[in-house]
Every structure is written in C-alpha cells, then in structure tokens.
Amino acid sequence: MKLDVLVFAAHPDDAELNIGGTICALIKQNLKVGVIDLTKGEMGTRGTVETRKKEAHNASVALGLHYRKNLDLGDSKLDNTRANQLKIITEVRNSQPDVCITGAPHDRHPDHGKATQLVLDSLFYSGLQKIDSGGQQPWRPEHILHYMQDRPFEPDFVFDISETWEQKKKSLLAFETQFNVSEAGEEPETYISTPSYFKQLESRARYFGHLAGFEFGEPLKYHNGPAPLSSFDEF
C-alpha cells in the first residue's frame, strides 16, 4: 500500500504517546498514514505480548491508521544488523512514503535511540539500487522527522493537535495495561502507568502548543538539516 507518511516506533504505544495527535490530524487531512512497531514490547513491566497486541489493534482503530505492522525485532535487543535493516527496507519500499517520522536520536530508554539509528540507516540503504529486498525498487523518503520522547529537544516545528488531542488520548487509553491505571492490581506500578503521568503529557502538549500559538502541540525536529523553503506561502 502506498502511504504518505510512515511512522516508526520502538514499542507498541510509542507512536500514540509521542506523535498520536499529529497522526490523527494528518489522517483528517486525507493522508494515508501507517505505523511500524519494531518490537512487541515483551520486556515491558506491565502487560503481556498478547494484551499489548490487542491494545495496539484498538489504538490503531482509534487513530484511524491505514496500516500497521510489528516487525518483532526483539525488545531490548534492537541490533543494527543487515537482517533487521532489510525488514525495514522491505516495508519502506513496499509503502513508498514521502515522509518518515521516527524517534529522537537520544532518549531515556536505550531502545529508543537504537531504534532511531536502525531506522535512519535503513532509510538511507533503502535508496540504494544494489541492496536487494526481493526485487523491490529502491525508495528513500523525501523528508525525515523526529518526534520528542522523554528527553526534550529544541523543535524545528510544532504540529497543531488542538482538534485531535482527545482522539490521541483515546488511542493511549486503549493501552489499558500501560497508561492511566488507577489500581495497579498484581502488576508493579511504572513510570508511565499512573494518572499523574497523563497530567504531565497534557502539560507538555499545552506548553509546546502555547509556544506555537495552539492549545495543544507536538514538537518535531527536521532530520535533513535546515528545512527547505521556497515560498512564504508555507507560513
């Protein structure tokens, strides 16, 4: 399936957590958007592979995604190997996205930075003619963006998610074992499971929205150097 935008995430829920509002807004603009989860999140403290698979499906419905796939590259084992690169290259060449969005190069969770470097290398190699992925044509996205995760950075853009903030929240709440858990039950409480973490998410979205003149915003960094500009119409 040809996609306009392809989002990469280290774990199920990373896309919803960090770029979910933007995804919803792009889909409302009639763009085709897909998500590639690199792992099943099997090393997470809460939930199981089976519950997180079901949660990811429900979150995909909430977002309105056109495509989602889990590459199962191994949670906490995200090695930058040719085998793993080829799995990503196959997805990129199959969907031919104009824009790819991936995580920040450096973050609190080691998997996030490792996932981003793996994706960046794969996107470059995807454009090389002599790298074979089963007869597919080479493809490299025109633009690459990074979404903010736990560690803040100075953004190049802030995407307006004022109209999709509630939809983003709905997609996050689909991960019932991970977010806004009022009673821990038999599973340990985690950094992201408490209701107070949801308040932090809202505060960040309001802060970056305020910087750009929106109610809610999601920060993005442009990977390919200075952002191209040929007309002030884009302002």
C-alpha positions in Angstrom: 0.0 0.0 0.0 1.3 3.4 -0.9 1.5 5.6 2.2 2.0 9.3 2.5 3.6 9.1 6.0 5.2 6.1 7.7 5.9 6.3 11.5 8.4 4.1 13.2 8.2 3.2 16.9 10.4 1.1 19.1 7.5 -0.3 21.1 3.7 -0.6 20.7 2.3 2.7 22.3 5.4 4.9 21.4 3.7 6.2 18.3 0.5 7.0 20.1 2.4 8.6 23.0 4.6 10.9 21.1 3.1 11.6 17.7 -0.5 10.3 18.0 -2.2 13.8 17.7 -0.2 14.5 14.5 -1.1 11.1 13.1 -4.8 11.8 13.7 -4.5 15.3 12.2 -2.8 14.0 9.0 -5.4 11.4 8.5 -8.1 14.0 8.8 -6.3 15.8 6.0 -6.9 12.7 3.9 -3.3 11.5 4.0 -2.5 7.8 4.3 -0.6 7.0 7.4 1.0 3.8 8.7 2.9 2.7 11.8 5.7 0.2 12.0 6.4 -1.1 15.6 9.9 -2.6 15.8 9.2 -4.8 18.8 6.3 -6.4 20.7 7.3 -4.7 24.0 7.8 -8.1 25.5 10.2 -6.7 28.1 7.7 -4.2 29.5 6.9 -4.4 33.2 3.2 -4.4 32.7 1.0 -6.4 30.3 1.9 -9.4 28.0 2.6 -9.7 24.3 -0.9 -10.9 23.8 -2.6 -8.0 25.7 -0.3 -5.4 24.0 -1.1 -6.8 20.6 -4.8 -6.4 21.3 -4.2 -2.9 22.7 -2.2 -1.9 19.7 -5.1 -3.0 17.4 -7.6 -1.0 19.4 -5.3 2.0 19.4 -4.9 1.7 15.6 -8.7 1.9 15.2 -8.8 4.9 17.5 -6.1 6.6 15.4 -7.7 5.6 12.1 -4.5 4.1 10.7 -4.3 2.8 7.2 -1.6 0.3 8.0 0.3 -1.2 11.0 2.8 -3.9 11.3 5.0 -5.3 14.1 8.5 -6.4 12.9 9.2 -8.3 16.2 12.9 -7.4 16.2 13.3 -8.1 19.9 12.6 -5.7 22.8 15.9 -4.7 24.4 17.6 -6.5 21.5 17.4 -3.8 18.8 20.6 -4.6 17.0 21.6 -2.6 13.9 22.1 -5.7 11.6 21.6 -6.1 7.9 18.8 -8.6 8.6 16.9 -6.1 10.7 17.6 -3.3 8.2 16.2 -5.5 5.4 13.0 -5.9 7.2 12.6 -2.2 7.5 13.8 -1.6 3.9 11.1 -4.0 2.7 8.4 -2.0 4.5 9.7 1.3 3.1 9.9 0.1 -0.4 6.5 -1.5 -0.2 4.8 1.6 1.1 7.0 4.3 -0.6 6.3 7.0 2.0 7.1 10.6 1.2 7.6 11.4 4.9 9.0 9.1 7.6 8.8 10.0 11.3 10.9 8.3 13.9 12.0 8.8 17.5 14.6 11.1 18.9 18.3 10.0 18.4 18.9 10.2 22.2 16.4 9.3 24.9 16.0 7.9 28.4 15.2 4.4 27.1 18.1 2.8 25.3 15.8 1.1 22.8 14.6 4.5 21.5 18.0 5.7 20.4 18.9 2.3 19.0 15.6 2.1 17.1 16.1 5.6 15.6 19.6 4.8 14.4 18.4 1.5 12.9 15.6 3.3 11.1 17.9 6.1 9.8 20.4 3.6 8.4 17.7 1.6 6.8 16.0 4.6 5.2 19.4 5.5 3.6 20.1 2.0 2.4 16.5 1.7 1.1 17.5 4.2 -1.6 20.4 2.1 -2.9 19.8 0.2 -6.1 22.1 -2.7 -5.3 20.6 -3.7 -2.0 18.2 -6.4 -2.9 14.9 -6.9 -0.9 13.2 -9.4 -3.2 13.0 -7.4 -6.4 11.6 -4.2 -4.9 12.5 -0.9 -6.4 14.7 1.4 -4.2 12.9 4.2 -2.3 14.0 6.9 0.1 11.6 9.3 1.7 11.9 13.0 0.8 11.6 14.1 4.4 12.5 12.6 7.8 11.2 14.0 11.1 11.9 13.1 14.7 9.2 13.1 17.4 10.1 14.1 21.0 10.1 11.3 23.6 11.1 11.5 27.3 14.1 13.8 26.8 13.2 17.3 25.4 14.9 18.9 22.4 14.6 22.3 20.7 12.0 21.6 18.0 12.0 22.8 14.4 8.2 22.5 14.1 5.2 22.2 16.4 2.3 20.4 14.9 -1.2 21.7 15.9 -3.1 18.9 17.6 -5.7 21.0 19.3 -8.5 19.3 17.3 -7.1 15.8 17.8 -5.9 15.9 21.4 -9.0 13.9 22.7 -8.5 11.4 19.9 -4.9 10.9 20.9 -6.0 10.4 24.5 -8.4 7.7 23.3 -5.7 5.9 21.4 -3.4 6.0 24.5 -6.2 4.7 26.8 -6.5 1.7 24.5 -3.3 0.5 26.2 -5.2 -0.3 29.3 -2.2 -2.1 31.0 0.2 0.8 30.3 -1.5 4.2 30.9 -3.7 5.9 33.5 -4.0 2.8 35.6 -5.9 3.8 38.8 -5.3 0.5 40.5 -2.0 -1.4 39.9 -3.5 -4.7 40.8 -0.9 -7.5 40.8 1.4 -5.8 38.4 4.0 -3.2 39.6 3.4 0.5 39.1 5.6 2.0 36.4 6.8 5.5 35.4 4.0 5.8 32.8 1.2 3.9 34.4 0.0 6.4 37.0 -2.7 9.0 36.3 -0.2 11.7 37.2 1.8 10.8 34.1 -1.2 11.7 31.9 -1.2 15.1 33.5 2.4 15.5 32.5 1.6 14.6 28.9 -1.1 17.2 28.8 1.2 19.8 30.3 3.8 19.2 27.7 1.3 19.3 24.9 -0.1 22.6 26.2 3.4 24.0 26.6 4.5 23.3 23.1 1.1 24.4 21.8 1.5 27.7 23.6 4.9 28.3 22.0 3.3 28.0 18.6 0.0 29.7 19.3 -2.1 26.5 19.6 -3.9 24.9 22.5 -2.1 21.6 22.1 1.0 20.8 20.1 3.5 18.0 19.3 7.2 19.0 18.8 9.2 17.7 15.8 12.7 18.1 14.6 13.7 18.0 10.9 16.4 15.4 10.3 17.8 16.6 7.0 19.4 19.9 8.1 17.7 23.2 7.5 14.0 22.7 6.5 13.5 23.6 2.8 11.6 26.7 2.0 10.7 28.2 -1.4 7.8 30.4 -0.6 6.5 32.4 2.4 3.1 30.9 1.5 4.0 28.0 3.8 3.8 30.4 6.7 
